[in-house]
Amino acid sequence: QVQLVESGGGLVQPGGSLRLSCAASGNIFRINAMGWYRQAPGDQRELVASMRSDGRTNYADSVKGRFTISRDNAKNTVYLQMNSLKPEDTAVYYCNVNYGWSGSNSWGQGTQVTVSS
């Protein structure tokens, strides 16, 4: 089992920046990918950004050019740098890790990001 602990959410004005962090611990022997999802009230959870073990990244169209995902392999930590934030970025952001030969998934507890003036 893999546990994820997220941090870095909060309230920010439009145009501002935040950085989310997600540290993985537990039975980590093979991480296939780590990523961030978000869910706004009344909406489905959606992929924001992900990074595979080979370093390849994938971003939602709505965040391309504004958000950057990165990873510190030594710390088993993934980051999401969010710049030029918009009110529509307001959501609970969840960290996800896909691991093991069978592709199991673990989720963080979620961190609230609110973009408002």
N, C-alpha and C positions, 0 to 999 in steps of 0.2 A: 504494500500500500504506500502511496505517495501523498504527503500532506503539503498543502500550499498555503502560504501566509502572504496576504497582499497588504500594501500600504501606499499612501500617497494621494488618496482622493481628497476632495474638499470643494470649497466654493471659490470660484474664480470669475472675474469679469470677462465679457466677450473680448476676444483678442489676446487674452492671457495664456499662460502656459502652466502645465502640471506634468509631473513625472510619476508614473505608477511603478511600483516594484512588486515582484512576486518571487518569493524564495521557496524552493522545493526541498523537502527532506523526506527521509524514510527509506524505503527499499528501492533506491534508485540504482539500476544497473544498466538501463538502456532508455534514454530519452529520445523519442522519435521526433517530437515537435513540441514547442511551447507557444502559447498564443494568448490573445486577449479577445474576449467577447463582451458585448454590452446588451443591456435590456432596459428599455424605457417603459414606463407604465403603459399597459395596454398593447405593447408590441412584443414580437417574438425576439428571442435572443439571437443576435447576429454577430458574425465574425467581424472583428475590427482589424486585427493583424496577427500573423503567425510567422514563426521561423522554424524551419526544419533543422535537423541535426547537421545537414550539410551547409547550413547558412542561408539557404534560399528563403526569401520572404514573400509574403502575400498580404495585400492590403485591400480593404474595402474601398471602392471608388470614392466614397464620400470623405475619406480621410487621407487619400494620397496627396503627398506634398506637404502635409501638415503634421502627421504622426510618424514616428519612427520607432520600430521595435529593435531591441538589441538584447544581447545575452552575455552573461559572464559564466562561462562553463565551469570555472573553478569554484564558483559559489552556487552553482545551480540556480541562478537567479535570472529572471527575464524582466526587462524594463519596457515601458511604453512612454516615450517622450511625446507630449501632446502640445502643439503650438497652434497659435491662431484659433483658439477655441471658439466655438459658436454655441448659441443656446441649444441648437439641435443635437449637440454632443452630450447633453445632459442625460445621464443614465447610471445604472449600476454596472460597473465594469467587473468582469470575472476573469480570473486567470485560469488557464487550462493547460494540462500537460498530458500528452499522449506518450505512453511508455510501454516497455516490454515487448516481447516477441508477438504477443497477441493483440497489441495495440489498445491496452486499457487506458481509460481516461480518469483523471481526477480534476476536481474543480475547487477553486478557492471560495471563500465565504462571500466575496463581493465587496467592492468599495464604491461609495457614492461619489459621483462627479456631477457638480451642479455649475452650470455656466449661466450667470445672470448678473445684470447690473443693479 
